[in-house]
Amino acid sequence: MTVLKDIKSVAVIGAGPVGVAFAKALIKEKRFDHIQVFERSSNFGGLWNYTKPLFKNNPQTSLPSIPSVSPNVREERQVYKGRVSFQTPAYKYLTTNTPKNFIEYNGYSFPADTPLFPTRQHVFEYMVQFANTIDSYVNFNSELVSLQFLDDAKQYELHIKDSVKSTSSIYHFDAVVLAVGFHNIPYVPNIEGVSEWNDRFPGSISHSKDFDQPQDFLDSHGNILVIGNSASGVDVAYELATCLNRPIYKSKRSEPQLPGATDPNIKDFPNVKKFDPANKTVEFVDGQKLSNVEKVIFCTGYLKSMSFLPQPTESHGHGNQILSRLISNGSRVENLYNHMLPIGLPSLAIAGLPKYVLPVRLAESQAAWITRIWSGRIPVPSESIQRKYDLWCAENNGEGTNYHVLSFPKDVQYCMRLNKDVRHAGYGGYFGVEWRGNDIKLRSAMKAVKISYFKYQQNTGKCATSLKELEDSGYFEWPADAISCVQVPTFAP
C-alpha cells in the first residue's frame, strides 16, 4: 500500500452535480492549500442546464458524423450574449427517473412541495443553489484543452481556454479530478446502410441529445423509429406517442434498466439489421421491415470521450503514457481501479463513470473516498490489487460498454464499500449518505414507484410529492421482491 502525502493543490474539471460534490469534499477536508474548479460553460448545473433553445437555429446537430463511433472529437459550443453553452441532453419535459431523496446531497433537501420525481427545472434550481457556496472557487467559461503529466515535477499541466475571450492559460496542480460528464459525444452504431441513408435523406437521422419536444415532429407524416430502450429511448418514444397520438416504432435490444412510462401506441421491434435507403425501409434482425420511415432517432448513448488527453503517438513520459491509454474506442475508460483511479497514476480521479446508478449518491461517496486518498488518510492499494479489481470488472461485466455498469444492488454495494473506508479513516471531512434499510428498499422498488407515480399523475392530474401520498391513495404497494439489506463486499463491486 502507498500513502499519498504530497498533494497540496487540486483542480476539479467540471462544475456539474458530480464536480460540485468533489469540490465540497475537497474544501471540507481542510488539508489542501489550493483548490480550483474549471467549468467550460457559464453556469453550474451540468447536464441539467437546458440549452436546447440556444441551439434551435443552429443547422448543425450534436452528431459529429453518421455513424458516430470515434471518441476523439470536440464538441461545438454556442456563445449567446457573452454566455457560453454546450448542448446538453436535457429536453423540455424531462423529469427524473429517480425519487428526489436519491438526488439530494447529504444534509440538503428539496423543498417539501417538490414532486417525488422532479422536473429538470426543479433539479437545475436545486443544483445551482447547492453549488453557489463554492462560487469563489470556480472559473467559468474555462475549457480544458490539454492535460499532461510532468514526471519530473510530479504535477499536471493544464491548458485552459477562456471560451469568451479566446485566451489561454497554463496551470499546474498536484492532483486533478475529471468530472467532465460522459453525455457529450453521441454514439451512433455503424449499421449497414446508415451512412447512405443519411446521404439520401439529410436531416432524417438524429440523436436523443438533439431531442427537445415532441411538437417538433408534428409535420412528420411518415413513420418515426426510435432506436434504443434505455432511459432516453423510453422517454422519447413515450413523449412522441402521447403527443402525436399515433404509432411510434421502437427498436430495443433488452428491457430497460430504469423505470419509464409506456403507451399502447409504442410498437416494439428487435435490433435493426440494416437501412435500405432505396426503398426508405428499415429491416430488423428477425426479418420484419418498417417502410416509409421519415425520422430515425438514435437513443444509443454516448462515447467515453476525453479529447484533452495526450494521444499515444505524442505521449512522452510514464504519466502521459498512462493518460493516453485511458480511452481507446470510447466504449469505456480503461485501466482503472474502483472505476476512478488510473492504475499507476493515483493523483488523477475520473469521477462519475458507473452507469445505472444514483449519480449524486455515487458522487458523494466517490468524493469522500478520493479526498481521503489524497490527504493520506486512506492508503492506495498495491498495483497488483488494483489490476485484480480491473480484471474482475472486465470478467464479470465485460470489456465493452457494460464494464462500468453497476445496476442495483451493485451500486449500493459500491457506495457502501467506499463509505466503509471513509468511516475507518476517522472523523472530519465530507461524508456521503449512508445506506440504511428504508433507502435500500426504495432503491430496489424504484421501477414500481415510478410506474405508480405515472398512473397517479395520469388519473388525478397531480404530481405526488411523497411515497406516502402514493401509498395512502392506493396507487402503490411494496412489491414482493423488495429488499432492505445488501451485503458490503470485501473486494468488488
C-alpha positions as CSV (number, residue, x, y, z in Angstrom):
1,M,0.0,0.0,0.0
2,T,1.0,3.6,-0.7
3,V,0.1,6.7,1.4
4,L,-0.1,9.9,-0.7
5,K,1.4,12.8,1.4
6,D,2.5,15.5,-1.1
7,I,-0.8,16.6,-2.7
8,K,-1.4,20.2,-1.8
9,S,-3.1,21.7,-4.9
10,V,-6.1,20.1,-6.7
11,A,-8.0,21.1,-9.9
12,V,-11.6,19.9,-10.5
13,I,-12.7,19.9,-14.1
14,G,-16.4,20.4,-14.3
15,A,-18.9,22.1,-12.0
16,G,-21.9,19.9,-12.7
17,P,-23.5,17.8,-10.0
18,V,-20.5,15.5,-9.7
19,G,-17.8,18.1,-9.8
20,V,-19.6,20.2,-7.2
21,A,-19.7,17.2,-4.8
22,F,-15.9,16.7,-5.3
23,A,-15.2,20.4,-4.7
24,K,-17.3,20.4,-1.5
25,A,-15.5,17.3,-0.2
26,L,-12.0,18.7,-1.0
27,I,-12.8,22.0,0.7
28,K,-14.2,20.3,3.8
29,E,-11.1,18.1,4.1
30,K,-9.1,21.2,5.0
31,R,-5.8,19.6,4.0
32,F,-5.2,21.2,0.6
33,D,-3.6,24.6,0.1
34,H,-5.2,25.4,-3.3
35,I,-8.5,24.1,-4.9
36,Q,-9.7,25.4,-8.2
37,V,-12.7,24.4,-10.3
38,F,-12.8,24.9,-14.0
39,E,-16.2,24.9,-15.8
40,R,-16.4,25.3,-19.5
41,S,-20.0,26.8,-19.6
42,S,-21.3,29.9,-17.9
43,N,-23.2,28.3,-15.0
44,F,-23.5,25.4,-12.6
45,G,-25.9,22.5,-13.3
46,G,-24.0,20.4,-15.8
47,L,-26.4,18.2,-17.9
48,W,-29.4,19.8,-16.1
49,N,-28.7,23.1,-17.9
50,Y,-31.4,23.4,-20.5
51,T,-29.7,24.7,-23.6
52,K,-31.9,23.5,-26.4
53,P,-33.4,27.0,-27.2
54,L,-29.9,28.3,-27.8
55,F,-29.3,25.6,-30.4
56,K,-32.7,25.7,-32.2
57,N,-31.4,27.9,-35.0
58,N,-28.2,26.0,-35.3
59,P,-28.2,23.9,-38.5
60,Q,-25.6,21.6,-37.0
61,T,-26.7,18.7,-34.8
62,S,-24.7,17.2,-32.0
63,L,-23.6,14.4,-34.2
64,P,-20.1,14.8,-35.5
65,S,-20.8,12.2,-38.2
66,I,-23.2,9.4,-39.1
67,P,-22.3,6.8,-38.0
68,S,-20.6,8.3,-34.9
69,V,-18.1,5.9,-33.5
70,S,-14.9,8.0,-32.8
71,P,-14.3,9.4,-29.3
72,N,-11.6,11.7,-30.5
73,V,-13.7,14.7,-31.4
74,R,-14.5,18.0,-29.7
75,E,-17.9,19.4,-29.1
76,E,-19.3,22.5,-30.8
77,R,-20.2,25.4,-28.5
78,Q,-22.6,28.4,-28.7
79,V,-22.0,31.9,-27.4
80,Y,-25.1,33.9,-26.8
81,K,-24.9,37.4,-25.2
82,G,-21.5,36.5,-23.8
83,R,-22.7,33.3,-22.3
84,V,-21.0,30.0,-23.4
85,S,-23.2,26.9,-23.8
86,F,-22.5,23.4,-24.8
87,Q,-25.6,21.4,-25.8
88,T,-26.8,19.1,-23.0
89,P,-29.2,16.1,-23.2
90,A,-31.9,18.0,-21.1
91,Y,-35.1,18.3,-23.0
92,K,-38.2,20.4,-22.4
93,Y,-40.4,18.0,-20.5
94,L,-37.6,16.0,-18.8
95,T,-38.3,14.5,-15.4
96,T,-36.0,12.4,-13.3
97,N,-36.1,8.6,-13.2
98,T,-35.3,8.5,-9.5
99,P,-37.1,9.8,-6.4
100,K,-36.0,13.2,-5.2
101,N,-34.4,12.0,-2.0
102,F,-31.9,10.0,-4.1
103,I,-30.9,13.2,-5.9
104,E,-30.3,15.1,-2.7
105,Y,-26.9,15.9,-1.3
106,N,-26.2,14.9,2.2
107,G,-28.0,17.4,4.6
108,Y,-29.5,19.5,1.8
109,S,-33.2,18.7,0.9
110,F,-35.5,19.7,-1.9
111,P,-38.4,21.9,-0.8
112,A,-41.2,19.7,0.6
113,D,-43.7,20.5,-2.2
114,T,-41.2,19.3,-4.9
115,P,-42.7,16.4,-6.9
116,L,-41.4,12.9,-5.9
117,F,-39.9,12.8,-9.4
118,P,-38.8,16.3,-10.0
119,T,-38.7,18.1,-13.4
120,R,-35.5,19.4,-14.9
121,Q,-36.4,22.9,-13.7
122,H,-36.6,21.7,-10.1
123,V,-33.3,19.8,-10.3
124,F,-31.5,22.6,-12.0
125,E,-32.6,25.2,-9.4
126,Y,-31.7,22.8,-6.6
127,M,-28.2,22.1,-8.1
128,V,-27.4,25.8,-8.6
129,Q,-28.5,26.7,-5.0
130,F,-26.4,23.9,-3.6
131,A,-23.4,24.9,-5.7
132,N,-23.5,28.7,-5.1
133,T,-21.5,28.2,-1.8
134,I,-18.4,27.3,-3.8
135,D,-18.8,30.1,-6.4
136,S,-15.5,31.7,-5.3
137,Y,-13.6,28.5,-6.3
138,V,-14.9,28.4,-9.8
139,N,-13.6,29.7,-13.1
140,F,-16.5,29.7,-15.5
141,N,-16.1,29.7,-19.4
142,S,-12.9,27.8,-18.8
143,E,-12.4,24.8,-21.1
144,L,-9.7,22.2,-20.5
145,V,-7.9,21.9,-23.9
146,S,-4.9,19.8,-22.9
147,L,-3.9,17.7,-19.9
148,Q,-0.3,16.5,-19.5
149,F,1.6,14.9,-16.6
150,L,5.1,16.2,-15.9
151,D,7.0,13.2,-14.5
152,D,9.9,15.2,-13.0
153,A,7.7,17.7,-11.2
154,K,5.0,15.1,-10.4
155,Q,2.4,17.6,-11.4
156,Y,-0.3,18.0,-14.1
157,E,-0.1,20.8,-16.6
158,L,-3.5,22.1,-17.7
159,H,-4.0,24.3,-20.7
160,I,-7.3,26.2,-20.1
161,K,-9.0,28.2,-22.8
162,D,-11.3,31.1,-21.9
163,S,-14.2,30.5,-24.2
164,V,-15.4,34.1,-24.2
165,K,-12.1,35.9,-24.5
166,S,-10.4,33.2,-26.6
167,T,-7.3,33.4,-24.5
168,S,-5.4,30.5,-23.0
169,S,-3.6,30.0,-19.6
170,I,-1.4,27.3,-18.2
171,Y,-1.9,25.9,-14.7
172,H,-0.1,23.3,-12.6
173,F,-1.7,21.1,-10.0
174,D,-0.6,18.1,-7.8
175,A,-3.9,16.3,-8.5
176,V,-6.9,16.5,-10.8
177,V,-10.5,15.4,-10.7
178,L,-12.1,14.9,-14.1
179,A,-15.8,15.5,-13.6
180,V,-16.4,16.2,-17.2
181,G,-19.5,14.1,-17.7
182,F,-20.0,11.5,-20.3
183,H,-23.0,12.7,-22.2
184,N,-21.0,14.7,-24.7
185,I,-20.2,12.7,-27.9
186,P,-23.2,10.8,-29.1
187,Y,-22.8,7.2,-30.2
188,V,-24.5,6.0,-33.4
189,P,-23.5,2.5,-34.4
190,N,-22.3,1.6,-37.9
191,I,-25.3,-0.3,-39.0
192,E,-25.4,-1.4,-42.6
193,G,-26.8,1.4,-44.9
194,V,-27.0,4.1,-42.2
195,S,-24.4,6.4,-43.9
196,E,-26.1,6.0,-47.3
197,W,-29.5,6.7,-45.7
198,N,-28.2,9.9,-44.2
199,D,-26.7,11.0,-47.5
200,R,-30.0,10.4,-49.3
201,F,-32.3,11.8,-46.6
202,P,-30.2,14.5,-44.8
203,G,-31.7,15.6,-41.5
204,S,-33.8,12.5,-41.1
205,I,-31.4,10.9,-38.6
206,S,-30.8,12.5,-35.2
207,H,-29.7,11.5,-31.7
208,S,-31.6,11.9,-28.4
209,K,-29.1,14.6,-27.4
210,D,-30.8,16.8,-30.1
211,F,-34.4,15.9,-29.0
212,D,-36.3,18.8,-27.3
213,Q,-40.0,18.3,-27.5
214,P,-42.5,16.0,-29.4
215,Q,-44.2,19.0,-31.0
216,D,-41.1,19.4,-33.3
217,F,-42.3,16.2,-35.1
218,L,-45.9,17.4,-35.8
219,D,-45.0,17.9,-39.5
220,S,-43.6,14.4,-39.8
221,H,-46.1,12.3,-41.6
222,G,-44.0,9.2,-42.3
223,N,-43.1,6.6,-39.7
224,I,-40.9,7.6,-36.7
225,L,-38.4,5.0,-35.5
226,V,-36.7,5.3,-32.1
227,I,-33.6,3.1,-31.7
228,G,-32.7,2.2,-28.1
229,N,-34.6,1.2,-25.0
230,S,-32.7,2.8,-22.1
231,A,-33.9,5.9,-20.3
232,S,-33.8,8.3,-23.2
233,G,-35.3,5.8,-25.6
234,V,-38.2,5.1,-23.3
235,D,-38.8,8.8,-22.6
236,V,-38.6,9.9,-26.2
237,A,-40.9,7.2,-27.5
238,Y,-43.4,7.9,-24.8
239,E,-43.5,11.7,-25.4
240,L,-43.9,11.2,-29.2
241,A,-46.6,8.5,-28.8
242,T,-48.7,10.5,-26.3
243,C,-48.3,13.9,-28.1
244,L,-48.7,12.7,-31.7
245,N,-51.3,10.1,-30.8
246,R,-50.1,7.7,-33.5
247,P,-47.8,4.6,-33.6
248,I,-44.2,5.2,-32.7
249,Y,-41.8,2.3,-33.5
250,K,-39.1,1.5,-31.1
251,S,-36.2,-0.9,-31.7
252,K,-35.0,-2.5,-28.5
253,R,-32.2,-4.9,-27.6
254,S,-33.3,-5.6,-24.0
255,E,-35.6,-4.4,-21.3
256,P,-34.9,-1.0,-19.7
257,Q,-32.7,-0.8,-16.6
258,L,-34.5,2.3,-15.4
259,P,-38.3,2.9,-14.9
260,G,-40.3,4.7,-17.5
261,A,-43.8,5.2,-18.8
262,T,-45.5,3.1,-21.5
263,D,-48.2,3.7,-24.1
264,P,-50.1,1.4,-26.4
265,N,-49.0,3.5,-29.4
266,I,-45.4,2.4,-28.8
267,K,-44.7,-0.6,-31.1
268,D,-41.6,-2.6,-30.2
269,F,-39.2,-4.2,-32.7
270,P,-35.9,-6.0,-32.2
271,N,-32.5,-4.7,-33.2
272,V,-32.1,-3.0,-36.6
273,K,-30.3,-5.2,-39.2
274,K,-29.9,-2.6,-42.0
275,F,-31.1,0.6,-43.5
276,D,-32.5,0.4,-47.1
277,P,-32.5,4.0,-48.4
278,A,-33.6,2.9,-51.9
279,N,-36.9,1.8,-50.5
280,K,-37.0,4.0,-47.4
281,T,-37.2,0.8,-45.4
282,V,-35.6,-0.4,-42.2
283,E,-35.1,-4.2,-41.7
284,F,-34.8,-5.8,-38.3
285,V,-32.9,-8.9,-37.2
286,D,-36.0,-11.1,-37.2
287,G,-36.8,-10.3,-40.8
288,Q,-39.5,-7.7,-40.2
289,K,-39.4,-4.5,-42.2
290,L,-40.7,-1.0,-41.5
291,S,-41.4,1.1,-44.6
292,N,-42.0,4.8,-45.1
293,V,-39.6,5.8,-42.4
294,E,-39.3,9.5,-42.2
295,K,-37.4,10.1,-38.9
296,V,-34.9,8.0,-37.0
297,I,-33.9,9.0,-33.5
298,F,-30.9,7.1,-32.1
299,C,-31.1,6.8,-28.3
300,T,-28.0,4.7,-28.2
301,G,-25.9,6.5,-25.6
302,Y,-22.6,8.2,-25.7
303,L,-18.9,7.5,-26.2
304,K,-16.5,7.9,-23.4
305,S,-14.5,10.8,-24.7
306,M,-11.7,13.0,-23.2
307,S,-10.2,14.7,-26.2
308,F,-7.8,16.7,-24.0
309,L,-5.8,13.7,-23.1
310,P,-2.5,13.0,-24.9
311,Q,-2.6,10.7,-27.9
312,P,-0.5,7.5,-27.9
313,T,1.7,8.9,-30.7
314,E,2.6,12.0,-28.7
315,S,2.9,10.5,-25.2
316,H,6.3,11.1,-23.7
317,G,6.9,10.1,-20.1
318,H,5.4,7.5,-17.9
319,G,2.4,9.6,-16.7
320,N,1.4,10.6,-20.2
321,Q,1.6,7.0,-21.4
322,I,-0.9,6.1,-18.7
323,L,-3.2,9.0,-19.7
324,S,-3.0,8.1,-23.4
325,R,-4.2,4.6,-22.7
326,L,-7.4,5.6,-20.8
327,I,-9.5,5.9,-23.9
328,S,-9.3,3.6,-26.9
329,N,-12.6,3.0,-28.8
330,G,-14.8,5.0,-26.4
331,S,-16.8,2.1,-25.0
332,R,-15.2,2.5,-21.5
333,V,-12.4,4.1,-19.7
334,E,-9.6,1.5,-19.3
335,N,-7.0,0.5,-16.7
336,L,-8.9,1.8,-13.7
337,Y,-9.2,0.9,-10.1
338,N,-12.6,1.5,-8.4
339,H,-13.9,3.0,-11.7
340,M,-11.9,6.1,-10.7
341,L,-8.1,5.8,-10.3
342,P,-5.9,5.1,-13.3
343,I,-3.6,2.3,-12.3
344,G,-0.1,3.8,-11.7
345,L,-1.4,7.4,-11.5
346,P,-3.4,7.7,-8.3
347,S,-3.3,11.5,-8.3
348,L,-5.9,11.6,-11.1
349,A,-9.6,10.8,-10.4
350,I,-12.2,10.2,-13.1
351,A,-15.5,10.9,-11.5
352,G,-19.0,9.7,-12.2
353,L,-18.3,6.8,-14.6
354,P,-20.6,4.0,-13.3
355,K,-23.9,3.5,-15.2
356,Y,-27.4,2.8,-14.0
357,V,-26.6,4.3,-10.6
358,L,-27.8,7.2,-8.5
359,P,-25.4,9.9,-9.6
360,V,-25.4,12.2,-6.6
361,R,-25.2,9.4,-4.1
362,L,-22.4,7.8,-6.0
363,A,-20.5,11.2,-6.5
364,E,-20.6,11.9,-2.8
365,S,-19.2,8.5,-1.8
366,Q,-16.5,8.8,-4.5
367,A,-15.6,12.3,-3.5
368,A,-15.3,11.5,0.2
369,W,-13.1,8.5,-0.6
370,I,-10.9,10.3,-3.1
371,T,-10.3,13.3,-0.8
372,R,-9.1,10.9,2.0
373,I,-6.8,9.1,-0.5
374,W,-5.2,12.4,-1.5
375,S,-4.9,13.7,2.1
376,G,-3.2,10.4,3.1
377,R,-6.0,9.2,5.4
378,I,-6.8,6.2,3.1
379,P,-3.9,4.2,1.6
380,V,-3.8,3.3,-2.1
381,P,-3.7,-0.5,-2.6
382,S,-0.8,-2.1,-4.4
383,E,-1.0,-2.1,-8.2
384,S,-1.5,-5.9,-8.2
385,I,-4.7,-5.4,-6.1
386,Q,-5.8,-2.6,-8.4
387,R,-5.3,-4.8,-11.5
388,K,-7.2,-7.6,-9.9
389,Y,-10.2,-5.2,-9.4
390,D,-9.9,-4.1,-13.1
391,L,-9.8,-7.7,-14.2
392,W,-12.8,-8.6,-12.0
393,C,-14.9,-5.9,-13.7
394,A,-13.8,-6.9,-17.2
395,E,-14.6,-10.6,-16.5
396,N,-17.9,-10.1,-14.7
397,N,-19.3,-7.1,-16.6
398,G,-17.5,-7.4,-19.9
399,E,-14.7,-5.4,-21.7
400,G,-17.1,-3.1,-23.5
401,T,-19.9,-0.7,-22.6
402,N,-21.0,-2.9,-19.7
403,Y,-17.7,-2.5,-17.9
404,H,-19.0,0.4,-15.8
405,V,-22.5,-0.9,-15.2
406,L,-23.4,-1.1,-11.5
407,S,-27.1,-1.9,-11.6
408,F,-28.8,-2.5,-8.2
409,P,-27.6,-3.9,-5.9
410,K,-24.1,-3.3,-7.1
411,D,-24.4,0.4,-7.0
412,V,-25.4,0.3,-3.3
413,Q,-22.6,-2.2,-2.5
414,Y,-20.1,0.0,-4.3
415,C,-21.1,3.1,-2.2
416,M,-21.2,1.0,1.0
417,R,-17.7,-0.2,0.4
418,L,-16.3,3.3,-0.2
419,N,-18.3,4.6,2.8
420,K,-16.7,1.9,5.0
421,D,-13.2,3.0,4.0
422,V,-14.2,6.7,4.7
423,R,-15.6,5.8,8.2
424,H,-12.4,3.9,9.1
425,A,-10.3,7.0,8.1
426,G,-11.7,8.8,11.2
427,Y,-13.6,12.0,12.0
428,G,-13.6,15.2,10.0
429,G,-14.2,15.8,6.3
430,Y,-17.1,15.2,4.0
431,F,-19.4,12.1,4.2
432,G,-21.7,10.7,1.7
433,V,-25.2,9.4,2.7
434,E,-25.1,6.0,4.5
435,W,-27.3,3.4,3.0
436,R,-30.0,2.3,5.5
437,G,-32.8,-0.3,5.2
438,N,-35.5,2.1,4.1
439,D,-33.4,3.6,1.3
440,I,-32.2,0.2,0.1
441,K,-35.8,-1.0,0.0
442,L,-36.9,2.1,-2.0
443,R,-33.9,1.6,-4.4
444,S,-34.9,-2.0,-5.0
445,A,-38.5,-0.9,-5.8
446,M,-37.7,2.2,-7.8
447,K,-39.3,0.9,-11.0
448,A,-42.6,0.1,-9.3
449,V,-42.6,3.5,-7.6
450,K,-42.2,5.4,-10.9
451,I,-45.0,3.3,-12.6
452,S,-47.3,4.1,-9.7
453,Y,-46.3,7.8,-9.9
454,F,-47.2,7.9,-13.6
455,K,-50.6,6.2,-13.0
456,Y,-51.4,8.6,-10.2
457,Q,-50.4,11.6,-12.4
458,Q,-52.5,10.4,-15.4
459,N,-55.6,9.6,-13.3
460,T,-55.6,12.6,-10.9
461,G,-53.7,15.3,-12.9
462,K,-51.4,15.8,-9.8
463,C,-47.8,15.0,-9.2
464,A,-47.3,13.2,-5.9
465,T,-44.7,14.8,-3.6
466,S,-44.0,11.7,-1.5
467,L,-44.2,7.9,-1.5
468,K,-46.7,8.1,1.4
469,E,-49.1,10.1,-0.9
470,L,-49.0,7.2,-3.4
471,E,-49.5,4.6,-0.7
472,D,-52.3,6.5,1.0
473,S,-54.2,6.9,-2.3
474,G,-53.9,3.2,-3.1
475,Y,-51.5,3.6,-6.0
476,F,-48.5,1.9,-4.5
477,E,-47.8,-1.3,-2.7
478,W,-44.4,-2.6,-2.0
479,P,-43.5,-5.4,-4.5
480,A,-42.8,-8.8,-3.0
481,D,-39.2,-8.8,-4.2
482,A,-38.3,-5.5,-2.5
483,I,-35.3,-6.0,-0.2
484,S,-33.9,-3.8,2.6
485,C,-30.5,-5.3,3.1
486,V,-27.4,-6.0,0.9
487,Q,-24.0,-7.2,2.0
488,V,-21.0,-5.0,1.8
489,P,-18.5,-6.7,-0.4
490,T,-14.9,-7.1,0.7
491,F,-13.5,-6.7,-2.7
492,A,-15.9,-5.9,-5.6
493,P,-18.0,-4.2,-6.8
